[in-house]
Amino acid sequence: MNLLDEARRVLKIEAEAVMSLAGRINSDFEKAVDIIYLSKGRVVVTGMGKSGLVGKKIAATLASTGTPSFFMHPAEAGHGDLGMVTKDDVIIAISNSGETGEIVGLIPYLKRFSVGLISMTGNPASTLSKAADVNIDVSVDEEACPLGIVPTASTTAAIAMGDALAVALLIKRGFNAEDFASYHPGGNLGKKLLIKVSDLMQTGDALPRVSAEDPMSRTVIEMSSKRLGLTTVTDEKGIVLGVITDGDLRRGIEKWGQGLFQMKAGEVMTKNPKTINSGELAAKALSIMEKHSITALLVFDEQGRAAGIIHLHDILKQGIA
């Protein structure tokens, strides 16, 4: 057996299994979406064995895209976990055969308390399919394993259909990237869409400040002690007149040599520094820094005074890139 050919055969079968689902998307799918959308409770996904693993993935995807959801093991459900289910919830029951004993055994309870039931099966004529309020057909022509019995194409198809449900609900709810980020504060997307300049900027005593009349010798000491790679230059009222950066120092030494340290800060400063509003995203600050090849931005208050400085290192430490 050529293993590479076998791998290609598996992928082809599973791809065809997923593609065949597109032709079966009909009013039953729309009804399932409406049942979930109109529900006042949560979506409880259940499945046994490999279908259970599929169910966990579907529940996680629904929960992360604005549809409160969790997985319930069908065997544990019959021993007390049904207490987690309320009459306002919706059950998505996954079973390729539609005859899984642990799931079929839950039907009387679900009917008794009028809990909404959506089945996802490979057999529309099965017990589970007939008992459900709506059945979503995820049948496949063949499994990808040579024996034709190991759940492969069927589980792939079920996962894909779960994704289709989640995306349809996402669109129906008007769920956007900011909503997604709010559910993923620890992920890269969450950090990019939630962390603002005000969350990371250096403020108060951490801000380097010199006056326009201060000698450059003092300016260098101030820059070195605050370790931000620059200092603000302000007037007697604290209004920012400009900045002096590490780059300004290097260029100043090239131009004036030791004479630089006899000059005043106001003579060396850059008058129009790059700035950003404290309410902007830190990711935007990073973009500005990359565009202009700089490592820090000034943050002004309404009076034109320096409210803070956001530095490249503080952004990168948060994993924003």
ChimeraX attribute file (.defattr): number of C-alpha atoms within 10 A of each C-alpha:
attribute: neighborCount
match mode: 1-to-1
recipient: residues
	/A:1	5
	/A:2	6
	/A:3	8
	/A:4	9
	/A:5	10
	/A:6	14
	/A:7	11
	/A:8	11
	/A:9	14
	/A:10	18
	/A:11	14
	/A:12	13
	/A:13	19
	/A:14	22
	/A:15	14
	/A:16	16
	/A:17	26
	/A:18	22
	/A:19	13
	/A:20	16
	/A:21	18
	/A:22	11
	/A:23	8
	/A:24	14
	/A:25	15
	/A:26	11
	/A:27	11
	/A:28	16
	/A:29	20
	/A:30	14
	/A:31	16
	/A:32	22
	/A:33	19
	/A:34	14
	/A:35	18
	/A:36	22
	/A:37	19
	/A:38	10
	/A:39	16
	/A:40	12
	/A:41	17
	/A:42	20
	/A:43	26
	/A:44	23
	/A:45	27
	/A:46	28
	/A:47	25
	/A:48	21
	/A:49	13
	/A:50	17
	/A:51	22
	/A:52	21
	/A:53	17
	/A:54	23
	/A:55	29
	/A:56	22
	/A:57	18
	/A:58	27
	/A:59	25
	/A:60	17
	/A:61	20
	/A:62	23
	/A:63	18
	/A:64	19
	/A:65	22
	/A:66	18
	/A:67	22
	/A:68	16
	/A:69	23
	/A:70	19
	/A:71	21
	/A:72	23
	/A:73	21
	/A:74	24
	/A:75	17
	/A:76	11
	/A:77	18
	/A:78	15
	/A:79	9
	/A:80	9
	/A:81	13
	/A:82	16
	/A:83	9
	/A:84	10
	/A:85	19
	/A:86	15
	/A:87	15
	/A:88	15
	/A:89	22
	/A:90	27
	/A:91	22
	/A:92	27
	/A:93	29
	/A:94	30
	/A:95	31
	/A:96	26
	/A:97	17
	/A:98	22
	/A:99	16
	/A:100	18
	/A:101	13
	/A:102	17
	/A:103	21
	/A:104	18
	/A:105	16
	/A:106	17
	/A:107	16
	/A:108	11
	/A:109	12
	/A:110	20
	/A:111	13
	/A:112	9
	/A:113	12
	/A:114	14
	/A:115	18
	/A:116	21
	/A:117	26
	/A:118	28
	/A:119	27
	/A:120	28
	/A:121	25
	/A:122	23
	/A:123	21
	/A:124	19
	/A:125	12
	/A:126	17
	/A:127	15
	/A:128	29
	/A:129	27
	/A:130	14
	/A:131	17
	/A:132	20
	/A:133	16
	/A:134	21
	/A:135	26
	/A:136	28
	/A:137	23
	/A:138	28
	/A:139	23
	/A:140	24
	/A:141	12
	/A:142	17
	/A:143	20
	/A:144	23
	/A:145	15
	/A:146	10
	/A:147	7
	/A:148	11
	/A:149	10
	/A:150	13
	/A:151	16
	/A:152	19
	/A:153	26
	/A:154	26
	/A:155	27
	/A:156	19
	/A:157	25
	/A:158	29
	/A:159	21
	/A:160	19
	/A:161	22
	/A:162	21
	/A:163	17
	/A:164	17
	/A:165	19
	/A:166	23
	/A:167	16
	/A:168	16
	/A:169	21
	/A:170	19
	/A:171	11
	/A:172	12
	/A:173	13
	/A:174	9
	/A:175	15
	/A:176	12
	/A:177	11
	/A:178	14
	/A:179	16
	/A:180	18
	/A:181	20
	/A:182	16
	/A:183	14
	/A:184	16
	/A:185	15
	/A:186	12
	/A:187	13
	/A:188	15
	/A:189	18
	/A:190	19
	/A:191	22
	/A:192	21
	/A:193	22
	/A:194	20
	/A:195	19
	/A:196	20
	/A:197	26
	/A:198	19
	/A:199	15
	/A:200	19
	/A:201	22
	/A:202	20
	/A:203	15
	/A:204	10
	/A:205	9
	/A:206	14
	/A:207	20
	/A:208	26
	/A:209	20
	/A:210	24
	/A:211	19
	/A:212	23
	/A:213	15
	/A:214	14
	/A:215	18
	/A:216	23
	/A:217	14
	/A:218	14
	/A:219	24
	/A:220	19
	/A:221	12
	/A:222	19
	/A:223	21
	/A:224	15
	/A:225	12
	/A:226	15
	/A:227	13
	/A:228	22
	/A:229	17
	/A:230	27
	/A:231	26
	/A:232	29
	/A:233	27
	/A:234	21
	/A:235	15
	/A:236	9
	/A:237	7
	/A:238	16
	/A:239	17
	/A:240	24
	/A:241	19
	/A:242	21
	/A:243	25
	/A:244	24
	/A:245	22
	/A:246	15
	/A:247	12
	/A:248	15
	/A:249	18
	/A:250	11
	/A:251	14
	/A:252	16
	/A:253	14
	/A:254	11
	/A:255	11
	/A:256	12
	/A:257	11
	/A:258	11
	/A:259	11
	/A:260	20
	/A:261	18
	/A:262	11
	/A:263	16
	/A:264	18
	/A:265	28
	/A:266	22
	/A:267	13
	/A:268	20
	/A:269	20
	/A:270	17
	/A:271	14
	/A:272	10
	/A:273	16
	/A:274	16
	/A:275	17
	/A:276	19
	/A:277	17
	/A:278	22
	/A:279	12
	/A:280	15
	/A:281	19
	/A:282	31
	/A:283	20
	/A:284	15
	/A:285	24
	/A:286	23
	/A:287	12
	/A:288	18
	/A:289	18
	/A:290	12
	/A:291	9
	/A:292	9
	/A:293	9
	/A:294	16
	/A:295	18
	/A:296	24
	/A:297	23
	/A:298	26
	/A:299	23
	/A:300	18
	/A:301	13
	/A:302	7
	/A:303	10
	/A:304	12
	/A:305	18
	/A:306	23
	/A:307	19
	/A:308	25
	/A:309	28
	/A:310	26
	/A:311	23
	/A:312	20
	/A:313	12
	/A:314	16
	/A:315	23
	/A:316	13
	/A:317	10
	/A:318	15
	/A:319	13
	/A:320	19
	/A:321	14
